[in-house]
Amino acid sequence: MSWTFRKAKLLVHSDGHQIELKAGTWAEPFDIQPKIARGTPAVETARLIREGMSYASTNSSRPQMSSQHSPKVEAAKAYLDRSDKPRVPA
């Protein structure tokens, strides 16, 4: 499987196929919007959606974002990894 999260509610396959979560959670979706390349056979489309949904429900607790991060996302990740960041008083 070669799926990754581009956003918390957007899953992208390495071939460009996408599944967007419109309502619900990845574990219990109520509405999804798959974007599969035109001309993909129905059996392959069903397999891609099943594969993507399986990946999303297993990996949705902390999505692995694709490598196309904005500078703000990179800065936030770096801040979270710092050992000297200020602590919130209890």
C-alpha positions as CSV (number, residue, x, y, z in Angstrom):
1,M,0.0,0.0,0.0
2,S,1.4,3.4,-0.9
3,W,-1.1,5.8,0.8
4,T,-0.2,8.9,2.8
5,F,-2.1,11.6,4.6
6,R,-1.8,15.0,2.9
7,K,-4.1,16.5,5.4
8,A,-6.0,14.9,8.4
9,K,-9.0,14.4,6.1
10,L,-7.2,13.8,2.8
11,L,-5.6,10.5,1.8
12,V,-3.4,10.4,-1.3
13,H,-2.1,7.3,-3.2
14,S,1.3,7.4,-4.8
15,D,-0.4,7.2,-8.2
16,G,-2.4,10.4,-7.5
17,H,-5.7,8.8,-6.4
18,Q,-7.4,10.6,-3.4
19,I,-9.9,9.8,-0.8
20,E,-11.4,12.8,1.1
21,L,-13.2,12.3,4.4
22,K,-16.3,14.5,4.3
23,A,-18.1,13.4,7.5
24,G,-17.4,11.0,10.3
25,T,-14.0,9.6,11.2
26,W,-11.7,7.3,9.3
27,A,-12.7,4.5,11.6
28,E,-16.4,5.2,11.1
29,P,-16.8,7.3,7.9
30,F,-20.3,8.7,7.0
31,D,-19.3,10.4,3.8
32,I,-16.2,10.0,1.7
33,Q,-15.3,11.5,-1.7
34,P,-12.9,9.3,-3.7
35,K,-11.1,10.8,-6.7
36,I,-9.9,7.9,-8.8
37,A,-8.3,8.4,-12.2
38,R,-10.8,8.3,-15.1
39,G,-10.7,5.0,-16.9
40,T,-9.7,2.9,-13.8
41,P,-11.7,-0.3,-14.0
42,A,-14.5,-0.7,-11.4
43,V,-12.7,-3.7,-9.7
44,E,-9.5,-1.7,-9.4
45,T,-11.4,1.4,-8.1
46,A,-13.1,-0.8,-5.4
47,R,-9.7,-2.3,-4.4
48,L,-8.1,1.2,-4.1
49,I,-10.9,2.5,-2.0
50,R,-10.8,-0.6,0.3
51,E,-7.0,-0.3,0.6
52,G,-7.1,3.4,1.3
53,M,-9.8,3.1,3.9
54,S,-8.0,0.3,5.6
55,Y,-4.8,2.4,5.7
56,A,-6.6,5.4,7.0
57,S,-8.5,3.6,9.8
58,T,-5.3,2.0,11.0
59,N,-3.1,5.1,10.8
60,S,-5.5,7.9,11.6
61,S,-4.7,8.5,15.2
62,R,-1.6,10.5,14.2
63,P,-1.6,10.9,10.4
64,Q,1.7,10.7,8.7
65,M,1.7,13.8,6.5
66,S,3.2,13.7,3.1
67,S,6.6,15.3,2.5
68,Q,5.1,18.5,1.1
69,H,4.9,20.4,4.4
70,S,4.6,24.1,4.7
71,P,7.3,26.0,6.6
72,K,4.8,26.6,9.4
73,V,4.2,22.9,9.8
74,E,7.9,22.2,9.8
75,A,8.5,24.9,12.5
76,A,5.7,23.5,14.6
77,K,7.1,20.0,14.4
78,A,10.5,21.3,15.4
79,Y,9.1,23.1,18.3
80,L,7.2,20.0,19.6
81,D,10.5,18.0,19.4
82,R,12.4,20.6,21.5
83,S,13.4,19.5,25.0
84,D,13.7,23.1,26.3
85,K,10.2,24.3,25.4
86,P,8.3,26.1,28.2
87,R,6.0,23.9,30.3
88,V,2.4,24.9,31.2
89,P,2.0,25.2,34.9
90,A,-0.4,22.7,36.4
